[in-house]
Amino acid sequence: MSSFDSPSPAPGATSIVRGACPHDCPDTCALLTTVVDGVATRVQGNPEHPQTDGVLCAKVSKYPERTYHAERVLTPLKRSGSKGSGQFTPVSWDEALGDIAQRLHAIAQRAPEAILPYSYAGTMGLVQGESMDRRFFHQLGASLLDRTICSSAGGEALMHTYGGKLGMRVQFFAESRLIIIWGSNSIGSNLHFWRYAQAAKRDGARLICIDPRKTETADKCHEHLQLRPGTDAALALALMHELIRNDWLDHDYIARHTLGWDALRARALEWPPERAAEVCGLPVAQITELARAYGTTERAAIRLNYGVQRARGGGNAVRAIACLPALTGAWRHRAGGLLLSSSAALPARRAALQMPQLLGARRPRTINMSTIGNALLEPGDAAFGPRIEAVVVYNSNPVAVAPESAKVAQGFARDDLFTVVIEHFLTDTADHADYVLPATTQLEHWDIHGSYGHTDVLLNRPAIAPVGEARSNARIFRDLAAQMAALDPAFAAPGFHEDDETLCRQAIESAKVDFDQLLATGFAHLPVPDAPFADGGFATPSGKCEFVSASLEALGVNPLPDYLPNHEQPDPQGPYPLAMISPPARNFLNSTFVNVQKLRNAEGRPLLEMHPEDAATRGIADGALVRVFNARGEHLCHASINGRARAGLVVGLGIWWRKDGANGTNVNELTHQQLTDIGRAPSFYDCTVQVQAA
C-alpha cells in the first residue's frame, strides 16, 4: 500500500509525504519523504515542483542519515561538567523546562534585557524560525536580536535601491543571452539556478563568473574575472564608465524609471577601467570586454550572491551592481535584470506570527548577533545596558559561525551566563550550554517556507513522529510559556496555545496563497509578474530605481554608491600580508551537515587554499599542516595548492566545528567583528593573515 501524506499509515504501509527543504539556500526545494512503517527511508526532490524538478543537492539527499544519526540529542540534557566540556546528564522535560522558567523569570524580574535570544537560519521556516519564540521573548521583554550575520548588508542595499528584496524570476535565466554570476559558487550553493544557466549556455548564452576564488562554477563559465576581495564596487563603477563612454545606455528607461542619474553619471566617470583594474587586480581588457558584452547584449542577466557584501563596502557594492540593469534597460526583458533575493514576494504575516504588541510600551535594546563576542564580554553600563545574564540559542551555532570566535567561546564559557541551546547535536555552542533541549528535524514538524531564490511558497508536513523526546521549536516555546504562566499570568494568554499547524495557517493567511492548495500539492506559485520592473514600478518611495537614496542620506550614509576599501588591507611588507576569505565548503551548509559522515568524508579535512607562489615562498607543500594567524588568533589546517586561490589570497573553506580543528579552532578564529557600511553586517571576507608551515 502506498499513499501521499498519510498521517497514520497502517502497519507495514508505505507513504510519501510532501515537504520543503529548511536550509539557508536560495533553492528551497520541495521534498518527498518515503516512510515505511513509520521510518523515513528516502528523501528526494518533488518532480512536480518546477523549481526542484526532482533534483536535490548531495547534502539534503542525506537527510535521513541526519535525522537518525547516532549522535542526535534525543532527551533534555543538563550540564554536569564545566562550560564547554560537553558533559551532560539526561533529565525530564518537566525538570528542564521548570528550571529554565524559574531562572529566566528571576532575571526578568530584575532586568529583562539581560536575557538574549540568539537564532538565525538553521531553519528558514516561518513557524519553527520566527513565531512562538518571538512571542515568548516579546512577552518577557528580553533584548531584541539584530539578525545580520548573513544577508543584511545586501538586503538593505536592495531596499534602498529597489525598495525591497526583489528581482528576476529565476527560471527566466534559461532565456538569457549573457549571464554574469557575481560572487556565487552556484554549482555548490544554488544548484537549480545553475541548471537554468546551463540551459541558457546550451542555447548559446555566454556565462561570466566574477569571484576572488576560481570556484567550481568559474571552471564551467566562458570567462572568470578573479578580482581582489572587496573590490566589486570599483568594478561595477568602471562598467558604468564604459557604458557611458560608449553610449550603451537606455536613455528612455533612465529618464522614466530612475532617480539620481546625473550624480551617478558623475561618480562613474571618476572610474575609468585603468583605475578599477589597479584596485581590483584585473587586466584592463577584461573590464572593457565585460562592459562591451553587458552593454551590447539585449537579454543580459546578473545572478548576484551574498559573498559580495561580506566586506566593509559590501552594501555599496550591492547598490552599485544593482544599478547596472537600469542603465541598459535590461529590466525590459524577463530574461534580463538581476537577482540577489526574491524573498519580498512572499506575503508572510510576520506580525501575526511574532506578536510584537506583547512588548507594550517597552522598547528593549537591540544586540547585533554579529558582535556577540563583544556583547557577551561587556560588563554592563549605562550605554550598553545590563550585562547579558542568559542566552537562549536555537537555529544557530554561534561559537562556530560568529566572527572572532575566540571571544565568542570566551563569552559562552562564562560561569555566570545561563545558556539554553535547542539543538539536534552537541555542537560547539551546545557544549557550552546549561541545558540542551532536543529539537525536531524537518521530517518531524509542520512549517511554511518562502524562498529567496524563487517565487513559490511551500508547506512542510511532518513525515514521521518525533524521534526520541524531540519537540518542535514552536512547541518548546509553547511549553516553556506554560511553565512561565505559573509565575507570570501574562504567559497564559491564548497566543501561547496555538499549535504548529494553526501557526502555519496564520503565516500566509492571504488572498495570494491558498492553504488548501498547499495541503494538496505542497507548494503554490506566488502571483508575481514575469518582468517585475519592465515599466518601472520599483517598490521605493519614488517608484524608481534609486541611484541616489534619500533614505540612506537620512541615516547619515553616502546616498550614492561608492567604492570603500576593506577594513584590513594586505601589506606585503607587514605582519599579515595575505588577504583571506572563508566561503562555505561545498559539502556543508554553514556549520550544518559537518557531522554527516558521507559528507564529511567527501570534504576530507579543514583546508586552506593557497596560490603556488605564496606557498613556495613559505616552504609549504600541498597537504602540509599550516598555521594561519593574525592578532586575533591562530588556526591549524592543511594547505591545498589546487589552483583556486589568486596570488596574495588564501581561502579558508568553512565552516567546520571548532572541536574538529587540529588546535580546537576553525577559520572564524581569524575573522573580526567590524561591520559593513550598510546593514550592520559582518565583514567575513575582509581579513588579513600570515601563513607558516606548522
FENJOSUL-V522793 format. One record per pair of residues at least 4 apart in sequence whose ideal C-beta (glycine too) atoms are under 6 Angstrom apart, sorted by the first residue. I is the first residue (numbers start at 0). GAP is how many residues later the second one is. D is the distance in Angstrom with one decimal. If there is no record, write none. Layout:
# FENJOSUL-V522793
i=I gap=GAP d=D
i=I gap=GAP d=D
This chain:
# FENJOSUL-V522793
i=0 gap=12 d=4.5
i=1 gap=12 d=4.7
i=2 gap=12 d=5.0
i=3 gap=12 d=5.4
i=4 gap=12 d=5.4
i=4 gap=13 d=5.9
i=4 gap=456 d=5.8
i=5 gap=9 d=4.1
i=8 gap=4 d=3.8
i=8 gap=6 d=4.5
i=11 gap=25 d=5.4
i=13 gap=22 d=5.1
i=14 gap=20 d=4.9
i=15 gap=16 d=5.3
i=15 gap=18 d=5.6
i=16 gap=16 d=4.8
i=16 gap=444 d=5.6
i=16 gap=446 d=3.8
i=17 gap=504 d=3.3
i=18 gap=12 d=4.1
i=18 gap=14 d=5.9
i=18 gap=441 d=4.3
i=19 gap=429 d=4.4
i=19 gap=438 d=3.7
i=19 gap=440 d=4.4
i=20 gap=8 d=4.4
i=20 gap=10 d=6.0
i=20 gap=39 d=5.2
i=21 gap=101 d=4.1
i=21 gap=102 d=5.7
i=21 gap=103 d=5.6
i=21 gap=420 d=4.5
i=22 gap=566 d=5.3
i=23 gap=97 d=4.0
i=25 gap=164 d=5.3
i=25 gap=426 d=5.2
i=25 gap=427 d=2.5
i=26 gap=165 d=4.6
i=26 gap=426 d=5.5
i=27 gap=421 d=5.6
i=27 gap=423 d=3.6
i=28 gap=16 d=5.5
i=28 gap=23 d=4.4
i=28 gap=27 d=5.9
i=29 gap=16 d=3.7
i=29 gap=19 d=3.5
i=29 gap=22 d=4.6
i=29 gap=428 d=5.7
i=29 gap=492 d=5.6
i=29 gap=493 d=5.2
i=30 gap=12 d=5.7
i=31 gap=12 d=5.3
i=31 gap=14 d=5.0
i=32 gap=7 d=5.3
i=32 gap=10 d=5.2
i=32 gap=410 d=5.8
i=32 gap=430 d=4.0
i=33 gap=7 d=5.2
i=33 gap=8 d=4.2
i=34 gap=5 d=5.5
i=34 gap=428 d=5.3
i=34 gap=429 d=5.9
i=35 gap=5 d=5.1
i=39 gap=24 d=5.0
i=39 gap=403 d=5.2
i=39 gap=423 d=5.5
i=39 gap=424 d=5.1
i=42 gap=20 d=4.4
i=44 gap=7 d=4.4
i=44 gap=9 d=4.6
i=44 gap=10 d=4.9
i=44 gap=11 d=4.4
i=45 gap=6 d=5.4
i=46 gap=7 d=3.5
i=48 gap=474 d=5.2
i=50 gap=141 d=5.7
i=50 gap=403 d=4.7
i=55 gap=4 d=4.9
i=55 gap=5 d=4.5
i=56 gap=134 d=5.3
i=58 gap=530 d=5.9
i=58 gap=534 d=5.1
i=61 gap=534 d=5.4
i=61 gap=536 d=5.8
i=64 gap=531 d=5.6
i=65 gap=530 d=5.4
i=66 gap=374 d=4.7
i=66 gap=376 d=5.2
i=70 gap=354 d=5.8
i=71 gap=352 d=5.7
i=72 gap=350 d=6.0
i=72 gap=363 d=5.7
i=72 gap=365 d=4.5
i=73 gap=364 d=5.5
i=73 gap=394 d=2.7
i=73 gap=395 d=6.0
i=74 gap=15 d=4.6
i=74 gap=394 d=4.9
i=75 gap=15 d=5.2
i=75 gap=17 d=5.6
i=75 gap=20 d=3.9
i=75 gap=361 d=5.5
i=76 gap=11 d=3.7
i=76 gap=359 d=4.2
i=77 gap=11 d=5.3
i=77 gap=13 d=4.7
i=77 gap=357 d=5.8
i=78 gap=9 d=5.8
i=78 gap=355 d=5.0
i=79 gap=7 d=5.0
i=79 gap=8 d=5.8
i=79 gap=9 d=4.5
i=80 gap=4 d=3.6
i=80 gap=6 d=2.8
i=82 gap=330 d=4.7
i=82 gap=349 d=5.2
i=83 gap=329 d=5.3
i=83 gap=347 d=5.4
i=83 gap=348 d=5.1
i=85 gap=340 d=5.5
i=85 gap=345 d=4.0
i=90 gap=4 d=4.5
i=90 gap=5 d=5.3
i=92 gap=4 d=5.8
i=93 gap=4 d=5.8
i=95 gap=339 d=5.3
i=96 gap=382 d=5.7
i=96 gap=383 d=5.6
i=96 gap=386 d=4.8
i=97 gap=385 d=5.7
i=99 gap=320 d=5.7
i=100 gap=4 d=5.9
i=100 gap=382 d=3.7
i=100 gap=383 d=4.9
i=102 gap=315 d=5.4
i=104 gap=382 d=4.5
i=106 gap=7 d=5.4
i=106 gap=8 d=5.6
i=106 gap=282 d=5.2
i=106 gap=283 d=5.5
i=107 gap=4 d=4.3
i=107 gap=32 d=5.4
i=110 gap=275 d=4.1
i=111 gap=28 d=5.6
i=111 gap=29 d=3.5
i=111 gap=30 d=5.7
i=112 gap=30 d=4.7
i=112 gap=251 d=5.1
i=112 gap=252 d=5.5
i=112 gap=272 d=5.4
i=112 gap=273 d=5.6
i=113 gap=272 d=4.4
i=113 gap=275 d=4.1
i=114 gap=27 d=4.1
i=114 gap=275 d=4.6
i=115 gap=27 d=4.8
i=115 gap=251 d=5.7
i=115 gap=272 d=5.3
i=115 gap=275 d=5.0
i=116 gap=20 d=4.9
i=116 gap=28 d=5.5
i=116 gap=275 d=5.3
i=117 gap=273 d=5.5
i=117 gap=275 d=4.6
i=117 gap=278 d=5.9
i=117 gap=280 d=6.0
i=118 gap=275 d=4.9
i=118 gap=276 d=4.4
i=118 gap=277 d=5.4
i=119 gap=27 d=5.9
i=119 gap=29 d=5.8
i=119 gap=275 d=5.8
i=119 gap=276 d=4.4
i=121 gap=273 d=3.3
i=121 gap=274 d=5.7
i=122 gap=5 d=4.9
i=122 gap=6 d=5.1
i=122 gap=272 d=5.6
i=123 gap=325 d=5.9
i=124 gap=4 d=4.9
i=124 gap=322 d=3.4
i=124 gap=324 d=5.6
i=125 gap=222 d=5.8
i=125 gap=322 d=4.7
i=125 gap=381 d=4.3
i=126 gap=4 d=4.9
i=126 gap=320 d=4.8
i=126 gap=321 d=5.9
i=126 gap=347 d=5.5
i=126 gap=373 d=5.7
i=126 gap=376 d=4.5
i=126 gap=377 d=5.6
i=127 gap=319 d=5.2
i=127 gap=344 d=5.9
i=127 gap=345 d=4.4
i=127 gap=346 d=5.9
i=128 gap=266 d=5.9
i=129 gap=4 d=5.7
i=130 gap=222 d=4.2
i=130 gap=343 d=5.7
i=130 gap=372 d=4.9
i=131 gap=342 d=4.3
i=131 gap=345 d=4.2
i=131 gap=346 d=5.4
i=132 gap=344 d=4.8
i=133 gap=4 d=5.9
i=133 gap=220 d=3.7
i=134 gap=220 d=4.7
i=134 gap=360 d=5.7
i=135 gap=341 d=4.5
i=135 gap=345 d=5.6
i=136 gap=5 d=4.3
i=137 gap=218 d=5.9
i=137 gap=220 d=3.9
i=137 gap=221 d=5.0
i=138 gap=219 d=4.6
i=138 gap=351 d=5.7
i=140 gap=221 d=5.1
i=140 gap=223 d=6.0
i=142 gap=221 d=5.2
i=142 gap=222 d=5.4
i=142 gap=224 d=5.2
i=143 gap=220 d=5.4
i=143 gap=222 d=4.4
i=144 gap=222 d=5.9
i=144 gap=224 d=5.5
i=145 gap=220 d=5.1
i=145 gap=222 d=4.4
i=146 gap=222 d=5.8
i=147 gap=4 d=4.1
i=147 gap=220 d=5.8
i=147 gap=221 d=6.0
i=147 gap=222 d=4.9
i=147 gap=532 d=5.1
i=147 gap=533 d=4.7
i=148 gap=220 d=5.3
i=148 gap=221 d=5.3
i=150 gap=4 d=5.0
i=150 gap=155 d=5.3
i=151 gap=4 d=5.9
i=151 gap=527 d=3.8
i=151 gap=529 d=4.6
i=152 gap=156 d=4.0
i=152 gap=161 d=4.4
i=152 gap=162 d=4.4
i=152 gap=523 d=4.1
i=152 gap=525 d=5.5
i=152 gap=526 d=3.6
i=152 gap=528 d=3.9
i=153 gap=152 d=5.3
i=153 gap=155 d=4.0
i=153 gap=164 d=4.5
i=153 gap=186 d=5.7
i=154 gap=10 d=5.6
i=155 gap=522 d=5.1
i=155 gap=523 d=4.0
i=156 gap=158 d=4.4
i=156 gap=161 d=3.7
i=156 gap=162 d=4.6
i=156 gap=521 d=5.5
i=157 gap=4 d=5.2
i=157 gap=7 d=5.4
i=158 gap=5 d=5.7
i=159 gap=389 d=4.2
i=159 gap=391 d=5.5
i=159 gap=392 d=5.1
i=160 gap=158 d=5.3
i=160 gap=161 d=4.6
i=160 gap=385 d=5.8
i=161 gap=4 d=5.3
i=161 gap=376 d=5.3
i=162 gap=375 d=5.1
i=162 gap=376 d=2.7
i=162 gap=377 d=3.9
i=163 gap=180 d=3.8
i=163 gap=375 d=4.6
i=164 gap=176 d=3.9
i=164 gap=178 d=4.7
i=164 gap=179 d=4.3
i=165 gap=178 d=5.2
i=166 gap=171 d=5.4
i=166 gap=172 d=3.9
i=166 gap=175 d=5.7
i=167 gap=169 d=4.5
i=167 gap=171 d=4.3
i=168 gap=286 d=5.9
i=169 gap=23 d=5.5
i=169 gap=283 d=5.8
i=169 gap=284 d=5.0
i=171 gap=162 d=4.6
i=171 gap=163 d=4.7
i=172 gap=23 d=4.3
i=172 gap=24 d=5.8
i=172 gap=128 d=5.6
i=173 gap=22 d=4.3
i=173 gap=25 d=4.3
i=173 gap=26 d=5.2
i=174 gap=160 d=3.7
i=175 gap=24 d=5.1
i=175 gap=29 d=5.6
i=175 gap=123 d=4.9
i=175 gap=125 d=4.2
i=175 gap=159 d=4.4
i=176 gap=28 d=5.2
i=176 gap=120 d=5.1
i=176 gap=122 d=4.5
i=177 gap=28 d=5.1
i=177 gap=115 d=5.8
i=177 gap=119 d=4.1
i=177 gap=122 d=4.3
i=178 gap=18 d=5.4
i=178 gap=26 d=6.0
i=178 gap=28 d=5.1
i=178 gap=122 d=5.3
i=179 gap=28 d=5.0
i=179 gap=122 d=4.7
i=180 gap=5 d=5.8
i=180 gap=28 d=4.9
i=180 gap=122 d=5.0
i=181 gap=28 d=4.6
i=181 gap=120 d=5.8
i=181 gap=122 d=4.9
i=182 gap=122 d=4.8
i=182 gap=124 d=3.9
i=182 gap=125 d=3.8
i=183 gap=119 d=5.9
i=183 gap=121 d=3.4
i=184 gap=4 d=5.5
i=184 gap=30 d=4.0
i=184 gap=32 d=5.0
i=185 gap=4 d=4.2
i=185 gap=7 d=5.5
i=185 gap=8 d=4.3
i=185 gap=31 d=4.9
i=186 gap=7 d=5.4
i=186 gap=29 d=4.7
i=186 gap=30 d=4.8
i=187 gap=398 d=4.1
i=199 gap=5 d=3.7
i=200 gap=4 d=5.4
i=200 gap=6 d=5.5
i=205 gap=16 d=5.2
i=206 gap=14 d=4.1
i=206 gap=15 d=5.4
i=207 gap=13 d=5.9
i=207 gap=15 d=4.8
i=208 gap=8 d=5.7
i=208 gap=9 d=4.1
i=208 gap=12 d=4.2
i=208 gap=15 d=4.7
i=209 gap=15 d=4.6
i=210 gap=4 d=5.5
i=210 gap=7 d=5.9
i=211 gap=17 d=4.6
i=211 gap=369 d=5.9
i=211 gap=437 d=5.9
i=212 gap=431 d=5.4
i=212 gap=438 d=5.3
i=213 gap=4 d=5.0
i=213 gap=430 d=4.5
i=217 gap=6 d=4.1
i=224 gap=57 d=5.9
i=224 gap=61 d=5.5
i=225 gap=420 d=5.0
i=226 gap=4 d=5.2
i=226 gap=53 d=4.1
i=226 gap=55 d=5.5
i=227 gap=52 d=5.7
i=227 gap=53 d=4.5
i=228 gap=350 d=5.6
i=228 gap=352 d=5.1
i=228 gap=456 d=4.9
i=229 gap=81 d=3.4
i=229 gap=336 d=4.1
i=229 gap=456 d=5.5
i=230 gap=48 d=5.2
i=230 gap=49 d=4.3
i=231 gap=76 d=5.0
i=231 gap=85 d=4.1
i=232 gap=80 d=5.6
i=232 gap=83 d=5.0
i=232 gap=84 d=4.1
i=232 gap=87 d=4.6
i=232 gap=330 d=4.2
i=233 gap=42 d=4.6
i=233 gap=45 d=4.4
i=233 gap=46 d=5.6
i=233 gap=329 d=4.3
i=234 gap=41 d=5.6
i=234 gap=45 d=5.3
i=235 gap=84 d=3.8
i=235 gap=85 d=4.8
i=236 gap=31 d=5.3
i=236 gap=34 d=3.8
i=236 gap=83 d=5.9
i=237 gap=33 d=4.8
i=237 gap=35 d=4.9
i=237 gap=38 d=3.4
i=237 gap=49 d=5.2
i=238 gap=52 d=4.7
i=239 gap=28 d=3.6
i=240 gap=27 d=4.9
i=240 gap=30 d=5.0
i=240 gap=31 d=5.6
i=241 gap=4 d=5.9
i=241 gap=46 d=6.0
i=241 gap=49 d=3.4
i=242 gap=5 d=4.6
i=242 gap=6 d=5.8
i=242 gap=52 d=4.9
i=242 gap=84 d=5.5
i=243 gap=24 d=6.0
i=247 gap=47 d=2.7
i=248 gap=78 d=5.7
i=249 gap=78 d=5.7
i=249 gap=79 d=2.8
i=252 gap=4 d=5.4
i=252 gap=76 d=3.9
i=253 gap=4 d=5.0
i=253 gap=7 d=5.3
i=256 gap=279 d=3.6
i=256 gap=287 d=5.4
i=257 gap=68 d=5.1
i=257 gap=286 d=5.4
i=257 gap=287 d=4.7
i=257 gap=289 d=5.9
i=258 gap=283 d=5.0
i=258 gap=285 d=4.4
i=258 gap=287 d=4.8
i=259 gap=4 d=5.7
i=259 gap=287 d=3.7
i=259 gap=288 d=2.8
i=260 gap=4 d=5.9
i=262 gap=285 d=5.2
i=262 gap=297 d=5.4
i=263 gap=283 d=4.0
i=266 gap=293 d=5.6
i=270 gap=4 d=5.6
i=270 gap=5 d=5.6
i=272 gap=4 d=5.8
i=272 gap=11 d=4.9
i=272 gap=14 d=4.2
i=272 gap=15 d=5.3
i=273 gap=10 d=5.7
i=275 gap=4 d=5.5
i=275 gap=11 d=5.8
i=276 gap=5 d=5.2
i=276 gap=7 d=4.5
i=276 gap=10 d=5.9
i=281 gap=4 d=5.1
i=281 gap=5 d=6.0
i=284 gap=4 d=5.9
i=290 gap=4 d=5.8
i=291 gap=4 d=5.9
i=292 gap=4 d=5.9
i=293 gap=6 d=5.3
i=298 gap=34 d=5.1
i=298 gap=36 d=4.2
i=298 gap=37 d=5.0
i=299 gap=30 d=5.1
i=299 gap=36 d=5.6
i=300 gap=35 d=5.6
i=301 gap=36 d=4.3
i=302 gap=36 d=5.7
i=303 gap=17 d=5.8
i=303 gap=34 d=5.9
i=303 gap=36 d=4.4
i=307 gap=9 d=5.3
i=308 gap=5 d=3.2
i=308 gap=9 d=5.3
i=309 gap=4 d=5.8
i=309 gap=373 d=5.9
i=309 gap=374 d=4.6
i=309 gap=375 d=4.2
i=310 gap=255 d=5.4
i=310 gap=372 d=5.1
i=310 gap=374 d=5.3
i=310 gap=375 d=4.0
i=311 gap=252 d=5.4
i=311 gap=254 d=5.2
i=311 gap=255 d=4.7
i=311 gap=371 d=5.3
i=311 gap=374 d=5.3
i=312 gap=4 d=5.7
i=312 gap=251 d=3.1
i=312 gap=364 d=5.4
i=313 gap=362 d=4.6
i=314 gap=361 d=5.5
i=314 gap=362 d=4.8
i=314 gap=363 d=2.6
i=314 gap=364 d=5.4
i=315 gap=245 d=5.2
i=315 gap=246 d=5.4
i=315 gap=248 d=5.7
i=315 gap=361 d=5.5
i=317 gap=4 d=5.9
i=318 gap=242 d=4.2
i=319 gap=241 d=3.9
i=321 gap=16 d=5.9
i=322 gap=224 d=5.6
i=324 gap=5 d=3.9
i=324 gap=6 d=5.2
i=324 gap=12 d=4.7
i=324 gap=13 d=5.2
i=325 gap=219 d=4.2
i=329 gap=6 d=3.5
i=329 gap=7 d=5.4
i=330 gap=6 d=4.8
i=330 gap=202 d=4.1
i=330 gap=203 d=6.0
i=331 gap=202 d=5.2
i=333 gap=196 d=4.2
i=333 gap=197 d=4.1
i=340 gap=111 d=4.1
i=341 gap=113 d=5.4
i=342 gap=107 d=5.9
i=342 gap=109 d=4.1
i=344 gap=110 d=4.7
i=344 gap=181 d=5.2
i=344 gap=183 d=5.1
i=345 gap=104 d=3.4
i=346 gap=163 d=4.7
i=346 gap=165 d=4.9
i=347 gap=159 d=5.9
i=348 gap=160 d=6.0
i=349 gap=4 d=5.6
i=351 gap=154 d=5.0
i=352 gap=154 d=5.7
i=354 gap=140 d=5.7
i=364 gap=20 d=4.9
i=366 gap=8 d=5.2
i=367 gap=312 d=5.7
i=369 gap=312 d=4.1
i=370 gap=4 d=5.8
i=370 gap=302 d=4.7
i=371 gap=26 d=5.5
i=371 gap=30 d=5.2
i=371 gap=36 d=5.9
i=372 gap=31 d=4.9
i=372 gap=34 d=3.2
i=372 gap=35 d=4.2
i=372 gap=38 d=6.0
i=372 gap=300 d=6.0
i=373 gap=299 d=5.8
i=375 gap=12 d=5.8
i=375 gap=35 d=2.6
i=376 gap=34 d=5.2
i=377 gap=6 d=4.9
i=378 gap=8 d=5.8
i=379 gap=4 d=5.9
i=379 gap=6 d=5.0
i=379 gap=7 d=3.5
i=389 gap=28 d=4.2
i=390 gap=28 d=5.2
i=391 gap=28 d=4.6
i=392 gap=28 d=4.6
i=392 gap=36 d=5.6
i=393 gap=28 d=3.9
i=393 gap=79 d=5.8
i=396 gap=4 d=5.5
i=396 gap=30 d=4.6
i=396 gap=32 d=4.9
i=396 gap=194 d=4.7
i=397 gap=4 d=4.3
i=397 gap=10 d=5.7
i=397 gap=31 d=5.6
i=398 gap=9 d=5.4
i=398 gap=10 d=5.3
i=398 gap=13 d=5.7
i=398 gap=29 d=4.0
i=398 gap=30 d=4.4
i=399 gap=28 d=4.6
i=399 gap=191 d=4.5
i=399 gap=255 d=5.8
i=399 gap=257 d=5.4
i=399 gap=258 d=5.7
i=400 gap=189 d=5.8
i=400 gap=190 d=5.4
i=400 gap=254 d=5.6
i=401 gap=6 d=4.8
i=402 gap=265 d=5.7
i=402 gap=268 d=4.0
i=402 gap=270 d=5.3
i=402 gap=279 d=4.9
i=403 gap=228 d=5.6
i=403 gap=268 d=5.5
i=403 gap=269 d=5.0
i=404 gap=4 d=5.9
i=404 gap=263 d=4.1
i=404 gap=264 d=5.5
i=405 gap=227 d=4.8
i=405 gap=263 d=5.7
i=411 gap=20 d=4.0
i=417 gap=16 d=5.6
i=418 gap=13 d=5.9
i=418 gap=14 d=4.8
i=418 gap=15 d=5.3
i=419 gap=15 d=4.9
i=420 gap=8 d=5.7
i=420 gap=9 d=4.5
i=420 gap=12 d=4.0
i=420 gap=15 d=5.1
i=421 gap=15 d=4.7
i=421 gap=17 d=4.9
i=421 gap=54 d=6.0
i=422 gap=7 d=4.8
i=422 gap=13 d=5.9
i=423 gap=15 d=5.8
i=425 gap=4 d=4.7
i=425 gap=5 d=5.9
i=427 gap=229 d=5.2
i=427 gap=230 d=4.7
i=427 gap=231 d=5.9
i=429 gap=6 d=5.0
i=436 gap=39 d=5.8
i=437 gap=31 d=5.9
i=437 gap=32 d=4.3
i=438 gap=34 d=6.0
i=439 gap=4 d=3.7
i=439 gap=5 d=4.5
i=439 gap=26 d=5.0
i=439 gap=30 d=4.7
i=439 gap=32 d=4.8
i=442 gap=20 d=4.7
i=442 gap=21 d=5.5
i=443 gap=18 d=5.4
i=443 gap=20 d=5.9
i=443 gap=22 d=4.6
i=444 gap=17 d=5.4
i=444 gap=27 d=4.0
i=445 gap=54 d=4.1
i=445 gap=55 d=5.1
i=445 gap=58 d=5.2
i=446 gap=13 d=4.3
i=447 gap=56 d=4.9
i=447 gap=59 d=4.4
i=447 gap=60 d=5.8
i=448 gap=9 d=4.6
i=449 gap=7 d=5.5
i=454 gap=71 d=4.7
i=454 gap=73 d=4.9
i=455 gap=67 d=5.2
i=455 gap=69 d=5.5
i=456 gap=56 d=5.5
i=456 gap=67 d=5.4
i=457 gap=65 d=4.7
i=458 gap=59 d=3.9
i=458 gap=63 d=5.7
i=465 gap=4 d=4.3
i=470 gap=4 d=4.5
i=470 gap=5 d=5.1
i=471 gap=28 d=5.8
i=473 gap=26 d=5.0
i=480 gap=10 d=4.5
i=480 gap=15 d=4.0
i=483 gap=4 d=5.6
i=483 gap=7 d=4.1
i=484 gap=6 d=4.2
i=484 gap=7 d=4.1
i=490 gap=5 d=5.8
i=497 gap=4 d=4.4
i=497 gap=5 d=5.7
i=504 gap=10 d=5.5
i=507 gap=5 d=4.3
i=512 gap=11 d=5.5
i=516 gap=4 d=5.9
i=516 gap=7 d=5.1
i=517 gap=6 d=5.8
i=537 gap=5 d=5.8
i=537 gap=6 d=5.6
i=537 gap=7 d=5.4
i=539 gap=6 d=5.0
i=547 gap=11 d=4.9
i=547 gap=12 d=5.5
i=548 gap=10 d=4.8
i=551 gap=5 d=4.3
i=551 gap=7 d=4.7
i=552 gap=6 d=4.0
i=557 gap=4 d=5.6
i=563 gap=113 d=5.7
i=565 gap=120 d=4.3
i=566 gap=107 d=4.7
i=566 gap=116 d=6.0
i=566 gap=119 d=5.1
i=567 gap=118 d=5.9
i=567 gap=119 d=5.8
i=567 gap=120 d=4.3
i=569 gap=7 d=5.3
i=569 gap=8 d=5.7
i=569 gap=9 d=4.7
i=569 gap=118 d=4.9
i=570 gap=6 d=6.0
i=571 gap=5 d=4.9
i=575 gap=54 d=5.0
i=575 gap=112 d=4.0
i=575 gap=113 d=5.5
i=575 gap=114 d=5.2
i=577 gap=72 d=5.2
i=577 gap=111 d=5.4
i=578 gap=70 d=4.9
i=578 gap=109 d=5.9
i=579 gap=70 d=5.0
i=579 gap=72 d=5.9
i=579 gap=107 d=4.7
i=579 gap=109 d=4.8
i=580 gap=70 d=5.7
i=580 gap=104 d=4.1
i=581 gap=70 d=4.5
i=581 gap=72 d=4.8
i=581 gap=85 d=4.5
i=581 gap=102 d=5.8
i=584 gap=18 d=5.2
i=584 gap=68 d=4.3
i=586 gap=12 d=4.3
i=586 gap=15 d=4.7
i=586 gap=16 d=4.3
i=587 gap=5 d=5.1
i=587 gap=6 d=5.5
i=588 gap=4 d=5.7
i=589 gap=65 d=5.5
i=590 gap=64 d=4.6
i=592 gap=6 d=5.0
i=593 gap=62 d=6.0
i=593 gap=63 d=5.3
i=604 gap=33 d=5.8
i=605 gap=31 d=4.0
i=605 gap=50 d=4.9
i=606 gap=31 d=5.7
i=606 gap=33 d=4.4
i=606 gap=46 d=5.2
i=607 gap=18 d=5.9
i=607 gap=20 d=5.8
i=607 gap=29 d=5.1
i=607 gap=31 d=5.7
i=607 gap=42 d=5.5
i=607 gap=44 d=5.3
i=608 gap=31 d=4.9
i=608 gap=35 d=5.0
i=608 gap=36 d=4.4
i=608 gap=42 d=3.9
i=609 gap=4 d=5.1
i=609 gap=5 d=4.5
i=609 gap=29 d=5.5
i=609 gap=31 d=5.6
i=609 gap=35 d=5.5
i=609 gap=40 d=5.4
i=610 gap=34 d=4.8
i=610 gap=36 d=4.5
i=611 gap=4 d=6.0
i=611 gap=29 d=5.5
i=612 gap=34 d=5.4
i=614 gap=5 d=4.2
i=614 gap=26 d=5.1
i=618 gap=74 d=5.7
i=619 gap=4 d=5.2
i=619 gap=6 d=5.9
i=619 gap=19 d=5.1
i=619 gap=73 d=5.2
i=621 gap=19 d=4.3
i=622 gap=15 d=5.8
i=623 gap=15 d=5.0
i=623 gap=69 d=5.9
i=624 gap=13 d=5.8
i=624 gap=69 d=4.2
i=625 gap=13 d=4.9
i=625 gap=65 d=5.4
i=625 gap=68 d=5.5
i=626 gap=7 d=5.6
i=626 gap=9 d=5.9
i=626 gap=65 d=4.8
i=626 gap=67 d=4.5
i=627 gap=7 d=4.9
i=627 gap=61 d=5.3
i=627 gap=63 d=5.2
i=628 gap=5 d=3.7
i=628 gap=61 d=5.9
i=629 gap=40 d=5.6
i=629 gap=59 d=4.9
i=631 gap=38 d=6.0
i=632 gap=36 d=4.0
i=634 gap=30 d=4.6
i=634 gap=32 d=6.0
i=634 gap=34 d=4.7
i=634 gap=35 d=6.0
i=635 gap=26 d=3.9
i=635 gap=27 d=4.5
i=635 gap=58 d=5.7
i=644 gap=4 d=5.1
i=644 gap=5 d=5.9
i=644 gap=6 d=5.0
i=651 gap=15 d=3.7
i=653 gap=13 d=4.6
i=655 gap=4 d=4.8
i=655 gap=10 d=4.9
i=657 gap=6 d=5.8
i=657 gap=7 d=5.6
i=657 gap=8 d=5.0
i=660 gap=4 d=4.6
i=660 gap=5 d=5.3
i=664 gap=4 d=4.0
i=669 gap=19 d=5.6
i=670 gap=13 d=5.2
i=670 gap=16 d=5.4
i=673 gap=9 d=5.7
i=674 gap=5 d=5.2
i=675 gap=5 d=4.4
i=675 gap=7 d=5.6
